[in-house]
Amino acid sequence: MTQAAAYGDCVKQVADWYDIASKATWRNVSKVRQTFRHADIVGDKTVFTIKGNDYRLIVHIRYAAGIVYIKQLLTHAEYDKGTWKS
C-alpha cells in the first residue's frame, strides 16, 4: 500500500486488489485469470492492470505455498520502459 500512496490516485484500487488477492486460493494462472482476466505472465511474475490501464502491479505468486509477493507498482509509462524486468 505504501507504493500506492506514493502515487496517490490508485490507493483504493490497490487496496481492492489486495483484499481480493489476500482471500484467493490461486493454484495456477488460469485461476488468477478467473478473477483478473487481464493478468499477464512475464517471466516469473504476474502483472495486473490497476485503475483502468494507468498502473501495473507486478507480483510474484508462489502457488504451492499460497503466497503473493508484491514486487512493484508502476505507472503504465514506467512499466513500458521495461527496466523492472532486470
PyMOL Python script that loads the backbone (N, CA, C, O; Angstrom):
from pymol import cmd

cmd.read_pdbstr("""\
ATOM      1  N   MET A   1       0.815  -1.195   0.000  1.00  0.00           N
ATOM      2  CA  MET A   1       0.000   0.000   0.000  1.00  0.00           C
ATOM      3  C   MET A   1       0.858   1.259   0.000  1.00  0.00           C
ATOM      4  O   MET A   1       0.435   2.309  -0.483  1.00  0.00           O
ATOM      5  N   THR A   2       2.054   1.146   0.540  1.00  0.00           N
ATOM      6  CA  THR A   2       2.952   2.296   0.578  1.00  0.00           C
ATOM      7  C   THR A   2       3.275   2.784  -0.821  1.00  0.00           C
ATOM      8  O   THR A   2       3.318   3.988  -1.069  1.00  0.00           O
ATOM      9  N   GLN A   3       3.505   1.839  -1.746  1.00  0.00           N
ATOM     10  CA  GLN A   3       3.788   2.231  -3.121  1.00  0.00           C
ATOM     11  C   GLN A   3       2.609   2.974  -3.725  1.00  0.00           C
ATOM     12  O   GLN A   3       2.800   3.956  -4.442  1.00  0.00           O
ATOM     13  N   ALA A   4       1.403   2.526  -3.448  1.00  0.00           N
ATOM     14  CA  ALA A   4       0.213   3.190  -3.977  1.00  0.00           C
ATOM     15  C   ALA A   4       0.076   4.592  -3.410  1.00  0.00           C
ATOM     16  O   ALA A   4      -0.312   5.517  -4.124  1.00  0.00           O
ATOM     17  N   ALA A   5       0.390   4.754  -2.138  1.00  0.00           N
ATOM     18  CA  ALA A   5       0.293   6.070  -1.504  1.00  0.00           C
ATOM     19  C   ALA A   5       1.234   7.067  -2.169  1.00  0.00           C
ATOM     20  O   ALA A   5       0.944   8.263  -2.214  1.00  0.00           O
ATOM     21  N   ALA A   6       2.353   6.583  -2.682  1.00  0.00           N
ATOM     22  CA  ALA A   6       3.306   7.465  -3.357  1.00  0.00           C
ATOM     23  C   ALA A   6       2.694   8.084  -4.616  1.00  0.00           C
ATOM     24  O   ALA A   6       3.030   9.210  -4.982  1.00  0.00           O
ATOM     25  N   TYR A   7       1.800   7.351  -5.273  1.00  0.00           N
ATOM     26  CA  TYR A   7       1.123   7.877  -6.458  1.00  0.00           C
ATOM     27  C   TYR A   7      -0.138   8.641  -6.093  1.00  0.00           C
ATOM     28  O   TYR A   7      -0.499   9.606  -6.767  1.00  0.00           O
ATOM     29  N   GLY A   8      -0.803   8.219  -5.038  1.00  0.00           N
ATOM     30  CA  GLY A   8      -1.956   8.946  -4.523  1.00  0.00           C
ATOM     31  C   GLY A   8      -3.292   8.630  -5.150  1.00  0.00           C
ATOM     32  O   GLY A   8      -4.295   8.544  -4.441  1.00  0.00           O
ATOM     33  N   ASP A   9      -3.337   8.455  -6.456  1.00  0.00           N
ATOM     34  CA  ASP A   9      -4.630   8.300  -7.115  1.00  0.00           C
ATOM     35  C   ASP A   9      -5.041   6.850  -7.364  1.00  0.00           C
ATOM     36  O   ASP A   9      -6.032   6.600  -8.050  1.00  0.00           O
ATOM     37  N   CYS A  10      -4.287   5.889  -6.810  1.00  0.00           N
ATOM     38  CA  CYS A  10      -4.648   4.486  -7.043  1.00  0.00           C
ATOM     39  C   CYS A  10      -4.712   3.682  -5.745  1.00  0.00           C
ATOM     40  O   CYS A  10      -4.738   2.451  -5.777  1.00  0.00           O
ATOM     41  N   VAL A  11      -4.738   4.367  -4.617  1.00  0.00           N
ATOM     42  CA  VAL A  11      -4.741   3.682  -3.322  1.00  0.00           C
ATOM     43  C   VAL A  11      -5.953   2.759  -3.194  1.00  0.00           C
ATOM     44  O   VAL A  11      -5.812   1.610  -2.777  1.00  0.00           O
ATOM     45  N   LYS A  12      -7.122   3.243  -3.543  1.00  0.00           N
ATOM     46  CA  LYS A  12      -8.333   2.431  -3.423  1.00  0.00           C
ATOM     47  C   LYS A  12      -8.259   1.205  -4.329  1.00  0.00           C
ATOM     48  O   LYS A  12      -8.617   0.106  -3.905  1.00  0.00           O
ATOM     49  N   GLN A  13      -7.805   1.373  -5.550  1.00  0.00           N
ATOM     50  CA  GLN A  13      -7.742   0.258  -6.492  1.00  0.00           C
ATOM     51  C   GLN A  13      -6.747  -0.803  -6.032  1.00  0.00           C
ATOM     52  O   GLN A  13      -7.012  -1.998  -6.165  1.00  0.00           O
ATOM     53  N   VAL A  14      -5.613  -0.382  -5.496  1.00  0.00           N
ATOM     54  CA  VAL A  14      -4.638  -1.346  -4.987  1.00  0.00           C
ATOM     55  C   VAL A  14      -5.191  -2.035  -3.741  1.00  0.00           C
ATOM     56  O   VAL A  14      -5.011  -3.240  -3.565  1.00  0.00           O
ATOM     57  N   ALA A  15      -5.848  -1.288  -2.896  1.00  0.00           N
ATOM     58  CA  ALA A  15      -6.458  -1.882  -1.695  1.00  0.00           C
ATOM     59  C   ALA A  15      -7.530  -2.896  -2.082  1.00  0.00           C
ATOM     60  O   ALA A  15      -7.630  -3.956  -1.464  1.00  0.00           O
ATOM     61  N   ASP A  16      -8.325  -2.585  -3.090  1.00  0.00           N
ATOM     62  CA  ASP A  16      -9.339  -3.524  -3.570  1.00  0.00           C
ATOM     63  C   ASP A  16      -8.680  -4.793  -4.114  1.00  0.00           C
ATOM     64  O   ASP A  16      -9.119  -5.901  -3.809  1.00  0.00           O
ATOM     65  N   TRP A  17      -7.623  -4.630  -4.919  1.00  0.00           N
ATOM     66  CA  TRP A  17      -6.894  -5.783  -5.450  1.00  0.00           C
ATOM     67  C   TRP A  17      -6.356  -6.627  -4.295  1.00  0.00           C
ATOM     68  O   TRP A  17      -6.496  -7.850  -4.297  1.00  0.00           O
ATOM     69  N   TYR A  18      -5.747  -5.976  -3.319  1.00  0.00           N
ATOM     70  CA  TYR A  18      -5.161  -6.679  -2.173  1.00  0.00           C
ATOM     71  C   TYR A  18      -6.222  -7.451  -1.391  1.00  0.00           C
ATOM     72  O   TYR A  18      -5.983  -8.579  -0.961  1.00  0.00           O
ATOM     73  N   ASP A  19      -7.368  -6.856  -1.212  1.00  0.00           N
ATOM     74  CA  ASP A  19      -8.448  -7.519  -0.492  1.00  0.00           C
ATOM     75  C   ASP A  19      -8.850  -8.813  -1.191  1.00  0.00           C
ATOM     76  O   ASP A  19      -9.041  -9.842  -0.542  1.00  0.00           O
ATOM     77  N   ILE A  20      -8.976  -8.761  -2.500  1.00  0.00           N
ATOM     78  CA  ILE A  20      -9.342  -9.950  -3.281  1.00  0.00           C
ATOM     79  C   ILE A  20      -8.206 -10.966  -3.261  1.00  0.00           C
ATOM     80  O   ILE A  20      -8.437 -12.148  -3.008  1.00  0.00           O
ATOM     81  N   ALA A  21      -6.974 -10.514  -3.528  1.00  0.00           N
ATOM     82  CA  ALA A  21      -5.829 -11.427  -3.611  1.00  0.00           C
ATOM     83  C   ALA A  21      -5.536 -12.103  -2.277  1.00  0.00           C
ATOM     84  O   ALA A  21      -5.150 -13.271  -2.251  1.00  0.00           O
ATOM     85  N   SER A  22      -5.711 -11.397  -1.186  1.00  0.00           N
ATOM     86  CA  SER A  22      -5.392 -11.983   0.126  1.00  0.00           C
ATOM     87  C   SER A  22      -6.372 -13.087   0.519  1.00  0.00           C
ATOM     88  O   SER A  22      -6.062 -13.914   1.377  1.00  0.00           O
ATOM     89  N   LYS A  23      -7.547 -13.105  -0.101  1.00  0.00           N
ATOM     90  CA  LYS A  23      -8.540 -14.143   0.187  1.00  0.00           C
ATOM     91  C   LYS A  23      -8.528 -15.272  -0.849  1.00  0.00           C
ATOM     92  O   LYS A  23      -9.176 -16.302  -0.662  1.00  0.00           O
ATOM     93  N   ALA A  24      -7.793 -15.069  -1.928  1.00  0.00           N
ATOM     94  CA  ALA A  24      -7.797 -16.029  -3.031  1.00  0.00           C
ATOM     95  C   ALA A  24      -6.991 -17.278  -2.700  1.00  0.00           C
ATOM     96  O   ALA A  24      -6.073 -17.246  -1.881  1.00  0.00           O
ATOM     97  N   THR A  25      -7.348 -18.358  -3.343  1.00  0.00           N
ATOM     98  CA  THR A  25      -6.593 -19.610  -3.232  1.00  0.00           C
ATOM     99  C   THR A  25      -6.165 -20.039  -4.632  1.00  0.00           C
ATOM    100  O   THR A  25      -6.500 -21.130  -5.094  1.00  0.00           O
ATOM    101  N   TRP A  26      -5.425 -19.168  -5.289  1.00  0.00           N
ATOM    102  CA  TRP A  26      -4.980 -19.434  -6.648  1.00  0.00           C
ATOM    103  C   TRP A  26      -3.968 -20.564  -6.657  1.00  0.00           C
ATOM    104  O   TRP A  26      -3.041 -20.582  -5.847  1.00  0.00           O
ATOM    105  N   ARG A  27      -4.145 -21.508  -7.573  1.00  0.00           N
ATOM    106  CA  ARG A  27      -3.211 -22.630  -7.727  1.00  0.00           C
ATOM    107  C   ARG A  27      -2.476 -22.585  -9.056  1.00  0.00           C
ATOM    108  O   ARG A  27      -1.528 -23.339  -9.274  1.00  0.00           O
ATOM    109  N   ASN A  28      -2.917 -21.696  -9.948  1.00  0.00           N
ATOM    110  CA  ASN A  28      -2.254 -21.529 -11.242  1.00  0.00           C
ATOM    111  C   ASN A  28      -2.773 -20.247 -11.889  1.00  0.00           C
ATOM    112  O   ASN A  28      -3.702 -19.613 -11.390  1.00  0.00           O
ATOM    113  N   VAL A  29      -2.158 -19.884 -13.002  1.00  0.00           N
ATOM    114  CA  VAL A  29      -2.513 -18.611 -13.639  1.00  0.00           C
ATOM    115  C   VAL A  29      -3.937 -18.630 -14.197  1.00  0.00           C
ATOM    116  O   VAL A  29      -4.583 -17.584 -14.258  1.00  0.00           O
ATOM    117  N   SER A  30      -4.432 -19.782 -14.599  1.00  0.00           N
ATOM    118  CA  SER A  30      -5.813 -19.800 -15.104  1.00  0.00           C
ATOM    119  C   SER A  30      -6.800 -19.460 -13.993  1.00  0.00           C
ATOM    120  O   SER A  30      -7.835 -18.848 -14.258  1.00  0.00           O
ATOM    121  N   LYS A  31      -6.499 -19.842 -12.761  1.00  0.00           N
ATOM    122  CA  LYS A  31      -7.353 -19.463 -11.622  1.00  0.00           C
ATOM    123  C   LYS A  31      -7.251 -17.960 -11.360  1.00  0.00           C
ATOM    124  O   LYS A  31      -8.246 -17.315 -11.028  1.00  0.00           O
ATOM    125  N   VAL A  32      -6.052 -17.408 -11.509  1.00  0.00           N
ATOM    126  CA  VAL A  32      -5.876 -15.960 -11.356  1.00  0.00           C
ATOM    127  C   VAL A  32      -6.737 -15.243 -12.389  1.00  0.00           C
ATOM    128  O   VAL A  32      -7.414 -14.264 -12.072  1.00  0.00           O
ATOM    129  N   ARG A  33      -6.707 -15.735 -13.624  1.00  0.00           N
ATOM    130  CA  ARG A  33      -7.459 -15.082 -14.712  1.00  0.00           C
ATOM    131  C   ARG A  33      -8.965 -15.237 -14.559  1.00  0.00           C
ATOM    132  O   ARG A  33      -9.717 -14.498 -15.193  1.00  0.00           O
ATOM    133  N   GLN A  34      -9.417 -16.151 -13.758  1.00  0.00           N
ATOM    134  CA  GLN A  34     -10.850 -16.227 -13.480  1.00  0.00           C
ATOM    135  C   GLN A  34     -11.289 -15.023 -12.642  1.00  0.00           C
ATOM    136  O   GLN A  34     -12.438 -14.587 -12.706  1.00  0.00           O
ATOM    137  N   THR A  35     -10.346 -14.498 -11.856  1.00  0.00           N
ATOM    138  CA  THR A  35     -10.621 -13.330 -11.028  1.00  0.00           C
ATOM    139  C   THR A  35     -10.215 -12.042 -11.728  1.00  0.00           C
ATOM    140  O   THR A  35     -10.965 -11.066 -11.730  1.00  0.00           O
ATOM    141  N   PHE A  36      -9.032 -12.043 -12.318  1.00  0.00           N
ATOM    142  CA  PHE A  36      -8.485 -10.871 -13.015  1.00  0.00           C
ATOM    143  C   PHE A  36      -8.141 -11.304 -14.437  1.00  0.00           C
ATOM    144  O   PHE A  36      -7.038 -11.784 -14.697  1.00  0.00           O
ATOM    145  N   ARG A  37      -9.080 -11.134 -15.345  1.00  0.00           N
ATOM    146  CA  ARG A  37      -8.923 -11.706 -16.682  1.00  0.00           C
ATOM    147  C   ARG A  37      -7.765 -11.127 -17.493  1.00  0.00           C
ATOM    148  O   ARG A  37      -7.323 -11.748 -18.460  1.00  0.00           O
ATOM    149  N   HIS A  38      -7.268  -9.954 -17.116  1.00  0.00           N
ATOM    150  CA  HIS A  38      -6.171  -9.351 -17.865  1.00  0.00           C
ATOM    151  C   HIS A  38      -4.812  -9.573 -17.212  1.00  0.00           C
ATOM    152  O   HIS A  38      -3.840  -8.910 -17.576  1.00  0.00           O
ATOM    153  N   ALA A  39      -4.729 -10.480 -16.270  1.00  0.00           N
ATOM    154  CA  ALA A  39      -3.441 -10.782 -15.648  1.00  0.00           C
ATOM    155  C   ALA A  39      -2.521 -11.407 -16.699  1.00  0.00           C
ATOM    156  O   ALA A  39      -2.931 -12.287 -17.456  1.00  0.00           O
ATOM    157  N   ASP A  40      -1.276 -10.939 -16.731  1.00  0.00           N
ATOM    158  CA  ASP A  40      -0.303 -11.448 -17.698  1.00  0.00           C
ATOM    159  C   ASP A  40       0.890 -12.036 -16.969  1.00  0.00           C
ATOM    160  O   ASP A  40       1.283 -11.556 -15.906  1.00  0.00           O
ATOM    161  N   ILE A  41       1.458 -13.074 -17.550  1.00  0.00           N
ATOM    162  CA  ILE A  41       2.676 -13.667 -17.027  1.00  0.00           C
ATOM    163  C   ILE A  41       3.846 -13.077 -17.797  1.00  0.00           C
ATOM    164  O   ILE A  41       3.861 -13.104 -19.027  1.00  0.00           O
ATOM    165  N   VAL A  42       4.821 -12.547 -17.078  1.00  0.00           N
ATOM    166  CA  VAL A  42       6.043 -12.026 -17.674  1.00  0.00           C
ATOM    167  C   VAL A  42       7.188 -12.625 -16.865  1.00  0.00           C
ATOM    168  O   VAL A  42       7.444 -12.221 -15.731  1.00  0.00           O
ATOM    169  N   GLY A  43       7.870 -13.592 -17.466  1.00  0.00           N
ATOM    170  CA  GLY A  43       8.908 -14.309 -16.727  1.00  0.00           C
ATOM    171  C   GLY A  43       8.273 -15.057 -15.572  1.00  0.00           C
ATOM    172  O   GLY A  43       7.325 -15.820 -15.762  1.00  0.00           O
ATOM    173  N   ASP A  44       8.797 -14.839 -14.371  1.00  0.00           N
ATOM    174  CA  ASP A  44       8.227 -15.497 -13.189  1.00  0.00           C
ATOM    175  C   ASP A  44       7.286 -14.582 -12.414  1.00  0.00           C
ATOM    176  O   ASP A  44       6.942 -14.867 -11.267  1.00  0.00           O
ATOM    177  N   LYS A  45       6.875 -13.494 -13.034  1.00  0.00           N
ATOM    178  CA  LYS A  45       5.992 -12.521 -12.382  1.00  0.00           C
ATOM    179  C   LYS A  45       4.605 -12.537 -13.029  1.00  0.00           C
ATOM    180  O   LYS A  45       4.442 -12.961 -14.174  1.00  0.00           O
ATOM    181  N   THR A  46       3.631 -12.076 -12.285  1.00  0.00           N
ATOM    182  CA  THR A  46       2.286 -11.861 -12.812  1.00  0.00           C
ATOM    183  C   THR A  46       2.031 -10.367 -12.752  1.00  0.00           C
ATOM    184  O   THR A  46       2.304  -9.722 -11.739  1.00  0.00           O
ATOM    185  N   VAL A  47       1.510  -9.821 -13.834  1.00  0.00           N
ATOM    186  CA  VAL A  47       1.290  -8.386 -13.947  1.00  0.00           C
ATOM    187  C   VAL A  47      -0.211  -8.128 -14.039  1.00  0.00           C
ATOM    188  O   VAL A  47      -0.913  -8.712 -14.864  1.00  0.00           O
ATOM    189  N   PHE A  48      -0.682  -7.238 -13.170  1.00  0.00           N
ATOM    190  CA  PHE A  48      -2.089  -6.856 -13.122  1.00  0.00           C
ATOM    191  C   PHE A  48      -2.224  -5.403 -13.533  1.00  0.00           C
ATOM    192  O   PHE A  48      -1.387  -4.571 -13.182  1.00  0.00           O
ATOM    193  N   THR A  49      -3.284  -5.095 -14.282  1.00  0.00           N
ATOM    194  CA  THR A  49      -3.572  -3.695 -14.583  1.00  0.00           C
ATOM    195  C   THR A  49      -4.386  -3.129 -13.422  1.00  0.00           C
ATOM    196  O   THR A  49      -5.300  -3.776 -12.911  1.00  0.00           O
ATOM    197  N   ILE A  50      -4.042  -1.932 -13.026  1.00  0.00           N
ATOM    198  CA  ILE A  50      -4.687  -1.248 -11.901  1.00  0.00           C
ATOM    199  C   ILE A  50      -5.210   0.095 -12.391  1.00  0.00           C
ATOM    200  O   ILE A  50      -4.558   0.781 -13.179  1.00  0.00           O
ATOM    201  N   LYS A  51      -6.372   0.451 -11.923  1.00  0.00           N
ATOM    202  CA  LYS A  51      -7.013   1.740 -12.248  1.00  0.00           C
ATOM    203  C   LYS A  51      -7.144   1.914 -13.760  1.00  0.00           C
ATOM    204  O   LYS A  51      -6.554   2.800 -14.379  1.00  0.00           O
ATOM    205  N   GLY A  52      -7.944   1.026 -14.306  1.00  0.00           N
ATOM    206  CA  GLY A  52      -8.113   1.044 -15.759  1.00  0.00           C
ATOM    207  C   GLY A  52      -6.864   0.512 -16.403  1.00  0.00           C
ATOM    208  O   GLY A  52      -6.599  -0.689 -16.356  1.00  0.00           O
ATOM    209  N   ASN A  53      -6.110   1.369 -16.989  1.00  0.00           N
ATOM    210  CA  ASN A  53      -4.854   0.976 -17.625  1.00  0.00           C
ATOM    211  C   ASN A  53      -3.724   1.896 -17.185  1.00  0.00           C
ATOM    212  O   ASN A  53      -2.680   1.959 -17.835  1.00  0.00           O
ATOM    213  N   ASP A  54      -3.933   2.616 -16.074  1.00  0.00           N
ATOM    214  CA  ASP A  54      -2.964   3.619 -15.632  1.00  0.00           C
ATOM    215  C   ASP A  54      -1.740   3.034 -14.938  1.00  0.00           C
ATOM    216  O   ASP A  54      -0.650   3.599 -15.032  1.00  0.00           O
ATOM    217  N   TYR A  55      -1.903   1.908 -14.241  1.00  0.00           N
ATOM    218  CA  TYR A  55      -0.822   1.335 -13.435  1.00  0.00           C
ATOM    219  C   TYR A  55      -0.675  -0.149 -13.694  1.00  0.00           C
ATOM    220  O   TYR A  55      -1.602  -0.816 -14.151  1.00  0.00           O
ATOM    221  N   ARG A  56       0.520  -0.653 -13.390  1.00  0.00           N
ATOM    222  CA  ARG A  56       0.797  -2.081 -13.446  1.00  0.00           C
ATOM    223  C   ARG A  56       1.294  -2.517 -12.064  1.00  0.00           C
ATOM    224  O   ARG A  56       2.224  -1.930 -11.512  1.00  0.00           O
ATOM    225  N   LEU A  57       0.664  -3.546 -11.525  1.00  0.00           N
ATOM    226  CA  LEU A  57       1.074  -4.137 -10.263  1.00  0.00           C
ATOM    227  C   LEU A  57       1.798  -5.433 -10.605  1.00  0.00           C
ATOM    228  O   LEU A  57       1.218  -6.342 -11.199  1.00  0.00           O
ATOM    229  N   ILE A  58       3.059  -5.509 -10.227  1.00  0.00           N
ATOM    230  CA  ILE A  58       3.892  -6.660 -10.560  1.00  0.00           C
ATOM    231  C   ILE A  58       4.069  -7.487  -9.294  1.00  0.00           C
ATOM    232  O   ILE A  58       4.546  -6.989  -8.274  1.00  0.00           O
ATOM    233  N   VAL A  59       3.680  -8.753  -9.371  1.00  0.00           N
ATOM    234  CA  VAL A  59       3.739  -9.620  -8.202  1.00  0.00           C
ATOM    235  C   VAL A  59       4.398 -10.945  -8.560  1.00  0.00           C
ATOM    236  O   VAL A  59       4.476 -11.328  -9.727  1.00  0.00           O
ATOM    237  N   HIS A  60       4.863 -11.624  -7.537  1.00  0.00           N
ATOM    238  CA  HIS A  60       5.371 -12.988  -7.675  1.00  0.00           C
ATOM    239  C   HIS A  60       4.441 -13.870  -6.860  1.00  0.00           C
ATOM    240  O   HIS A  60       4.228 -13.628  -5.672  1.00  0.00           O
ATOM    241  N   ILE A  61       3.894 -14.884  -7.496  1.00  0.00           N
ATOM    242  CA  ILE A  61       2.960 -15.775  -6.818  1.00  0.00           C
ATOM    243  C   ILE A  61       3.614 -17.141  -6.627  1.00  0.00           C
ATOM    244  O   ILE A  61       4.051 -17.773  -7.589  1.00  0.00           O
ATOM    245  N   ARG A  62       3.672 -17.576  -5.397  1.00  0.00           N
ATOM    246  CA  ARG A  62       4.134 -18.935  -5.089  1.00  0.00           C
ATOM    247  C   ARG A  62       2.876 -19.773  -4.877  1.00  0.00           C
ATOM    248  O   ARG A  62       2.331 -19.847  -3.775  1.00  0.00           O
ATOM    249  N   TYR A  63       2.438 -20.391  -5.947  1.00  0.00           N
ATOM    250  CA  TYR A  63       1.155 -21.094  -5.944  1.00  0.00           C
ATOM    251  C   TYR A  63       1.087 -22.204  -4.897  1.00  0.00           C
ATOM    252  O   TYR A  63       0.097 -22.307  -4.173  1.00  0.00           O
ATOM    253  N   ALA A  64       2.115 -23.026  -4.809  1.00  0.00           N
ATOM    254  CA  ALA A  64       2.087 -24.159  -3.878  1.00  0.00           C
ATOM    255  C   ALA A  64       1.950 -23.697  -2.432  1.00  0.00           C
ATOM    256  O   ALA A  64       1.295 -24.356  -1.624  1.00  0.00           O
ATOM    257  N   ALA A  65       2.567 -22.569  -2.108  1.00  0.00           N
ATOM    258  CA  ALA A  65       2.527 -22.052  -0.738  1.00  0.00           C
ATOM    259  C   ALA A  65       1.350 -21.091  -0.516  1.00  0.00           C
ATOM    260  O   ALA A  65       1.017 -20.768   0.624  1.00  0.00           O
ATOM    261  N   GLY A  66       0.733 -20.643  -1.594  1.00  0.00           N
ATOM    262  CA  GLY A  66      -0.379 -19.698  -1.469  1.00  0.00           C
ATOM    263  C   GLY A  66       0.065 -18.312  -1.041  1.00  0.00           C
ATOM    264  O   GLY A  66      -0.654 -17.612  -0.328  1.00  0.00           O
ATOM    265  N   ILE A  67       1.263 -17.918  -1.483  1.00  0.00           N
ATOM    266  CA  ILE A  67       1.828 -16.625  -1.087  1.00  0.00           C
ATOM    267  C   ILE A  67       1.956 -15.720  -2.309  1.00  0.00           C
ATOM    268  O   ILE A  67       2.395 -16.151  -3.375  1.00  0.00           O
ATOM    269  N   VAL A  68       1.567 -14.462  -2.134  1.00  0.00           N
ATOM    270  CA  VAL A  68       1.689 -13.454  -3.186  1.00  0.00           C
ATOM    271  C   VAL A  68       2.598 -12.346  -2.674  1.00  0.00           C
ATOM    272  O   VAL A  68       2.322 -11.734  -1.642  1.00  0.00           O
ATOM    273  N   TYR A  69       3.678 -12.092  -3.395  1.00  0.00           N
ATOM    274  CA  TYR A  69       4.616 -11.032  -3.052  1.00  0.00           C
ATOM    275  C   TYR A  69       4.431  -9.866  -4.006  1.00  0.00           C
ATOM    276  O   TYR A  69       4.560 -10.038  -5.218  1.00  0.00           O
ATOM    277  N   ILE A  70       4.135  -8.699  -3.493  1.00  0.00           N
ATOM    278  CA  ILE A  70       4.056  -7.506  -4.333  1.00  0.00           C
ATOM    279  C   ILE A  70       5.473  -7.016  -4.564  1.00  0.00           C
ATOM    280  O   ILE A  70       6.200  -6.709  -3.619  1.00  0.00           O
ATOM    281  N   LYS A  71       5.855  -6.946  -5.829  1.00  0.00           N
ATOM    282  CA  LYS A  71       7.209  -6.516  -6.181  1.00  0.00           C
ATOM    283  C   LYS A  71       7.268  -5.026  -6.497  1.00  0.00           C
ATOM    284  O   LYS A  71       8.101  -4.304  -5.949  1.00  0.00           O
ATOM    285  N   GLN A  72       6.376  -4.563  -7.388  1.00  0.00           N
ATOM    286  CA  GLN A  72       6.406  -3.157  -7.785  1.00  0.00           C
ATOM    287  C   GLN A  72       5.028  -2.696  -8.234  1.00  0.00           C
ATOM    288  O   GLN A  72       4.208  -3.484  -8.705  1.00  0.00           O
ATOM    289  N   LEU A  73       4.802  -1.426  -8.079  1.00  0.00           N
ATOM    290  CA  LEU A  73       3.655  -0.746  -8.660  1.00  0.00           C
ATOM    291  C   LEU A  73       4.231   0.360  -9.528  1.00  0.00           C
ATOM    292  O   LEU A  73       4.962   1.224  -9.045  1.00  0.00           O
ATOM    293  N   LEU A  74       3.898   0.327 -10.813  1.00  0.00           N
ATOM    294  CA  LEU A  74       4.462   1.279 -11.762  1.00  0.00           C
ATOM    295  C   LEU A  74       3.354   1.941 -12.570  1.00  0.00           C
ATOM    296  O   LEU A  74       2.294   1.355 -12.791  1.00  0.00           O
ATOM    297  N   THR A  75       3.613   3.163 -13.004  1.00  0.00           N
ATOM    298  CA  THR A  75       2.705   3.765 -13.970  1.00  0.00           C
ATOM    299  C   THR A  75       2.857   2.987 -15.275  1.00  0.00           C
ATOM    300  O   THR A  75       3.829   2.256 -15.465  1.00  0.00           O
ATOM    301  N   HIS A  76       1.898   3.152 -16.157  1.00  0.00           N
ATOM    302  CA  HIS A  76       1.977   2.477 -17.449  1.00  0.00           C
ATOM    303  C   HIS A  76       3.271   2.868 -18.165  1.00  0.00           C
ATOM    304  O   HIS A  76       3.941   2.015 -18.747  1.00  0.00           O
ATOM    305  N   ALA A  77       3.619   4.144 -18.123  1.00  0.00           N
ATOM    306  CA  ALA A  77       4.836   4.626 -18.797  1.00  0.00           C
ATOM    307  C   ALA A  77       6.097   4.004 -18.178  1.00  0.00           C
ATOM    308  O   ALA A  77       7.010   3.610 -18.904  1.00  0.00           O
ATOM    309  N   GLU A  78       6.151   3.916 -16.856  1.00  0.00           N
ATOM    310  CA  GLU A  78       7.305   3.286 -16.191  1.00  0.00           C
ATOM    311  C   GLU A  78       7.404   1.809 -16.566  1.00  0.00           C
ATOM    312  O   GLU A  78       8.494   1.297 -16.820  1.00  0.00           O
ATOM    313  N   TYR A  79       6.281   1.144 -16.596  1.00  0.00           N
ATOM    314  CA  TYR A  79       6.241  -0.272 -16.958  1.00  0.00           C
ATOM    315  C   TYR A  79       6.761  -0.484 -18.372  1.00  0.00           C
ATOM    316  O   TYR A  79       7.550  -1.393 -18.625  1.00  0.00           O
ATOM    317  N   ASP A  80       6.312   0.363 -19.289  1.00  0.00           N
ATOM    318  CA  ASP A  80       6.704   0.218 -20.688  1.00  0.00           C
ATOM    319  C   ASP A  80       8.203   0.374 -20.918  1.00  0.00           C
ATOM    320  O   ASP A  80       8.723  -0.140 -21.909  1.00  0.00           O
ATOM    321  N   LYS A  81       8.902   1.062 -20.040  1.00  0.00           N
ATOM    322  CA  LYS A  81      10.360   1.209 -20.178  1.00  0.00           C
ATOM    323  C   LYS A  81      11.050  -0.140 -20.014  1.00  0.00           C
ATOM    324  O   LYS A  81      12.133  -0.347 -20.560  1.00  0.00           O
ATOM    325  N   GLY A  82      10.440  -1.057 -19.271  1.00  0.00           N
ATOM    326  CA  GLY A  82      10.961  -2.416 -19.146  1.00  0.00           C
ATOM    327  C   GLY A  82      12.113  -2.596 -18.187  1.00  0.00           C
ATOM    328  O   GLY A  82      12.622  -3.709 -18.061  1.00  0.00           O
ATOM    329  N   THR A  83      12.545  -1.558 -17.507  1.00  0.00           N
ATOM    330  CA  THR A  83      13.691  -1.688 -16.610  1.00  0.00           C
ATOM    331  C   THR A  83      13.370  -2.557 -15.387  1.00  0.00           C
ATOM    332  O   THR A  83      14.287  -3.036 -14.720  1.00  0.00           O
ATOM    333  N   TRP A  84      12.108  -2.761 -15.090  1.00  0.00           N
ATOM    334  CA  TRP A  84      11.700  -3.572 -13.945  1.00  0.00           C
ATOM    335  C   TRP A  84      12.008  -5.051 -14.166  1.00  0.00           C
ATOM    336  O   TRP A  84      12.052  -5.820 -13.205  1.00  0.00           O
ATOM    337  N   LYS A  85      12.220  -5.455 -15.401  1.00  0.00           N
ATOM    338  CA  LYS A  85      12.448  -6.860 -15.716  1.00  0.00           C
ATOM    339  C   LYS A  85      13.813  -7.353 -15.269  1.00  0.00           C
ATOM    340  O   LYS A  85      14.010  -8.555 -15.095  1.00  0.00           O
ATOM    341  N   SER A  86      14.746  -6.452 -15.082  1.00  0.00           N
ATOM    342  CA  SER A  86      16.106  -6.886 -14.720  1.00  0.00           C
ATOM    343  C   SER A  86      16.331  -6.956 -13.227  1.00  0.00           C
ATOM    344  O   SER A  86      17.425  -7.304 -12.783  1.00  0.00           O
TER     345      SER A  86
END
""", "prot")
cmd.dss("prot")
cmd.show_as("cartoon", "prot")
cmd.util.cbc("prot")
cmd.orient("prot")
